[in-house]
Amino acid sequence: MGEKKASSSSSDSKKWSFKKRVVKSDVDHYEQKQLHLKKNHVEENILPHLNDEEKEILRKGEKGIEIQVADAGTGDRYTMKLLDAGSFYLLKGTKQLLSNKNIDLQVGQEIEFTWRDAALYLSL
């Protein structure tokens, strides 16, 4: 049983569930503090970790739910809102997280995500 190639991250034990390439609409909506997530990524990697009530709130598409989003590099957690408006969006807190890391989103930049310890971890 061979291991995958060593990655540039500090630990191979960090398995990323999905990756997202930043697109123009993410950059355009940066000031509005939202980040688009593909529906299939959310359905496969986030929804299984939510309780039935949270899933129902998302299905209604009215107000979304608060989730913990963590910076994989520092472990810092941010409360963000996950909203299903036909597509999924992370709202509120995105700008703060990126500002704290002194990161300016660029089209084509890759963000990696995984769910663990009751939070959505991301790595830029």
N, C-alpha and C positions, 0 to 999 in steps of 0.2 A: 504494500500500500504506500504509494509515493505521495509526498506532499506537493502542493502547487508551488510554483516559483515564489521566492521571497518577494514580498512587496515592499514599497518604500514606507509603508506605515510602520509604526513602532511594534506591532504585533500581528502575526498571521492569524491569531485567534479572533481577530475582528473580521467577521464575515459580513460583507455588505449584501443586503437583500436586493437592492436595486440601485440603479444610477440614473441620474437626470442630467441632461445637457441643458445649460441655460440657453434660452431662446430670447429673441427680441422682445416678446411680450413680457417676459419676466423682468427684463431690464427696464422696459417702459413702465411697468407697474411697481417698480422698486419703491418709489416715493409713496405709493399707496400701501406699501408693506404687505404684498402678497406674492406668493410663489406657487405656480401651477404644478400639480402632480398628476401624472397619468392615472386614469381611472383604474386600469388593470393593476398598476403598482399598489395603489391604495387597497383595492379589494383583496389582493393576494398577500400583502405584507403588513397592513395596519389593521384592517377590519377584524381579522381573526383574534386580535388582542383586546378588542373592545367588548363591553358588555352589551346585552340586548337593548337596554334603554338608550345607550349611546348610538348604537346602530340605527335605531328607530328615529332618533332625532336627526341623524344625518340623512336618512331616507326621505324625511319630510322636506329637507333642503331649506329650512327657514332660517335657523340661527347658527347651526354648526355646533361643535363641541370643543371644549378646551382640552388640549393634550400637552404633555410635557415634551419639549424638543431639546435635545442635549447636544452640545458641541463635543464631538468625539475627542478632540485634542485636549480640552481643558476639563470636561465633565460638567461645565456650567450648564444649568438648565434654564429654559425660558418657557413661559406659558404662552402657547399659541392657539389659535382657533383653526380647526379643520372644518371646512365647509364643502358640502356637495351642492354645486350649482350646475349640474349636468357634467361638469368636470370638478375635480377636487382642487382646493386651494388651501395653502397654509397662510393664515392671516395674522396680523398683530404679532409683533416680536421679531419678525424676519429682519427688519432694518436694524433693530437693536443688536441682534446677534451678529450680523455682518459688520456693523459699526464697531462693536467691541473687538472684533478680530482685524479691524482695519482692512476690510475686504470690499472692493468695489466690484459688483457682479459684472462679468463680461460675457457676451454671447460666445457660446462654444465651451465655456468653463464647465467642468464636470463636478457634480455633487453626488456623493455616495450616501445611502441611507440604510439603516437597519433598525429593527425594533428590539430592544432589550431593556431589562430593568424598568419596565413600565414607562418607557420613553422612546421616542423616535430619535435615534442618534444620526447626526450628519457629519460628514467630513468634506471639507473643501480642499 
